[in-house]
Amino acid sequence: MLRLTRLLPRVGLAVTPWLATALAPPSRAASSAASPDTLRVGVCQMMVGADKDANIERAAGLLARACDGGADVVVLPEVWNSPYAVDQFRAHAEAVSTTGGPCGPSVALLQKVAKERGVWIVGGSIPELGDDGNVYNTSPVVDASGAVVAKHRKVHLFDIDVPGKIRFVESETLSAGEDATVADFPFPGGGKLGVAICYDMRFPELAVAMRHKGAALVVYPGAFNTVTGPPHYELLARARALDAQAFVVAASPARNPDSAYQAYGYSVVVDPWSAPVARVDGCHEEVLFADLDVGRVNEVRKSVRLLDQRRPGAYAQNE
């Protein structure tokens, strides 16, 4: 059971009237009272290094900080146990089983912490070695009993070439997933947990698919870089919140100056009206807390009935 009835003050954005919410800057001021319909999310903007064991140890410390801060759900960033490099993914890959089979040490840490602390963990993403021998960029979802209840394999691989700035081709070593992923989740008032990864955030169709499957909270672990991050990262998080009419969590790694790949940082949590609830103001390591008033999801969806008004026939393409 999620601990959704705490009476301690919480850090987050108080609910405001509609237009005020849309225009209000994010606040980290403590709420005067906690609601039974409040969900606390802890986002770990983690510094990732080259040593897998050291990364696992560092993640353990950040998970503990998030749990100590009262998080109901803890989110790690994309590829937190490995350097973000195509020539490193297979070397750091491990099993991720949703059927009770053995998992590698990274997932074992998530299971241990989730069970001991009674929290849900969206395990960012790690390189997964599939039963087919392929390597996937995979996000494990672990419930409060320590069970891996879902995993998302990144659907859209990050293959870009911005002349003179960045070239990165995940498909050189990774295989793509096929599915929009949601997990059954004890979301107050109903709703499921959707998960996608980084470059997936550029595709509104995937966000809408998760909404169709019941997602009320969508988590995007994402290692945007210093070229695409500044103009696009928060903009895309806010756009996907509008598309899905859901809370969106965009969880970045911290920027490691010694890494060949420079992560953007600036993790952000956005409400269903596209208002930032909380953000990390920088690329440093931090545990960010956001308190989500889950009633906002139904409020927004009843006021702007996007799902009822879609006309899929008008969007059909002959490809």
SULZI-V727609 format. One record per residue. N is the residue number from 1. OMEGA is omega as a letter, one per 20 degrees, with the letter a starting at -180 (none if undefined). NEAR is the number of other C-alpha atoms within 10 Angstrom. Layout:
BEGIN
n	omega	near
N	OMEGA	NEAR
N	OMEGA	NEAR
END
This chain:
BEGIN
n	omega	near
1	r	11
2	a	18
3	a	14
4	a	18
5	r	12
6	r	13
7	r	11
8	r	12
9	a	12
10	r	22
11	r	19
12	a	22
13	r	24
14	r	19
15	r	14
16	r	10
17	a	8
18	a	13
19	r	9
20	r	11
21	a	19
22	a	15
23	a	11
24	r	15
25	r	12
26	a	17
27	r	16
28	a	17
29	a	12
30	r	15
31	a	17
32	r	12
33	r	12
34	r	18
35	r	16
36	a	14
37	r	16
38	r	21
39	r	23
40	r	23
41	r	26
42	a	28
43	a	32
44	r	27
45	a	32
46	r	26
47	a	22
48	r	28
49	a	19
50	a	15
51	a	12
52	a	18
53	r	14
54	r	14
55	r	20
56	r	19
57	r	13
58	r	17
59	r	25
60	r	17
61	r	12
62	r	21
63	r	25
64	r	14
65	r	16
66	r	25
67	r	20
68	r	10
69	r	17
70	a	21
71	r	29
72	r	24
73	r	23
74	a	28
75	r	29
76	a	30
77	r	32
78	r	30
79	a	26
80	a	29
81	a	28
82	r	25
83	r	20
84	a	23
85	a	16
86	a	15
87	a	12
88	a	14
89	a	24
90	a	19
91	a	13
92	a	20
93	r	22
94	a	21
95	r	19
96	a	27
97	r	20
98	a	16
99	r	10
100	r	10
101	a	9
102	r	13
103	r	17
104	a	14
105	r	16
106	r	25
107	r	24
108	r	16
109	a	18
110	a	29
111	a	25
112	a	17
113	a	21
114	a	24
115	a	16
116	a	12
117	r	18
118	a	20
119	r	26
120	r	29
121	r	26
122	a	27
123	r	27
124	r	30
125	r	32
126	r	28
127	a	27
128	r	26
129	a	22
130	r	16
131	r	10
132	a	6
133	r	9
134	r	14
135	a	25
136	r	28
137	a	25
138	r	27
139	r	31
140	r	26
141	a	28
142	a	28
143	a	26
144	r	21
145	a	18
146	r	23
147	r	21
148	a	26
149	r	18
150	r	22
151	r	22
152	r	23
153	a	26
154	a	26
155	a	23
156	a	21
157	a	22
158	r	18
159	a	12
160	r	11
161	r	11
162	a	10
163	r	7
164	a	6
165	a	9
166	r	13
167	r	11
168	a	15
169	a	14
170	a	20
171	r	15
172	a	11
173	a	15
174	r	21
175	a	18
176	r	18
177	a	15
178	a	11
179	r	14
180	a	22
181	r	24
182	r	27
183	r	21
184	a	15
185	a	18
186	a	14
187	a	18
188	a	16
189	r	11
190	a	15
191	a	22
192	a	21
193	r	25
194	a	31
195	r	31
196	a	30
197	r	28
198	a	24
199	r	18
200	a	21
201	r	22
202	a	17
203	a	13
204	a	17
205	a	15
206	r	23
207	r	28
208	r	21
209	r	18
210	r	26
211	r	24
212	a	13
213	r	17
214	a	19
215	r	28
216	r	27
217	a	28
218	a	27
219	r	25
220	r	28
221	a	32
222	r	29
223	r	28
224	a	24
225	a	18
226	r	16
227	a	14
228	a	14
229	a	18
230	a	14
231	a	10
232	a	13
233	a	24
234	r	19
235	r	13
236	r	17
237	a	27
238	r	25
239	a	20
240	r	26
241	r	27
242	a	23
243	a	21
244	a	28
245	a	30
246	r	32
247	r	31
248	r	28
249	r	30
250	a	32
251	a	32
252	r	35
253	r	31
254	a	26
255	r	24
256	a	19
257	a	11
258	a	10
259	r	14
260	r	10
261	a	18
262	r	19
263	a	25
264	a	24
265	r	33
266	r	25
267	a	31
268	r	25
269	a	30
270	r	28
271	a	28
272	r	27
273	r	23
274	r	23
275	r	21
276	r	26
277	r	26
278	r	23
279	r	23
280	a	22
281	r	11
282	a	14
283	a	20
284	r	17
285	a	20
286	r	22
287	a	21
288	r	25
289	r	27
290	r	26
291	a	26
292	r	24
293	a	21
294	r	24
295	r	14
296	a	20
297	a	22
298	r	17
299	a	14
300	a	18
301	r	17
302	a	10
303	r	8
304	a	12
305	a	11
306	a	16
307	r	14
308	a	8
309	r	8
310	r	10
311	a	10
312	a	7
313	r	7
314	a	7
315	a	7
316	r	8
317	r	6
318	a	3
319	none	3
END
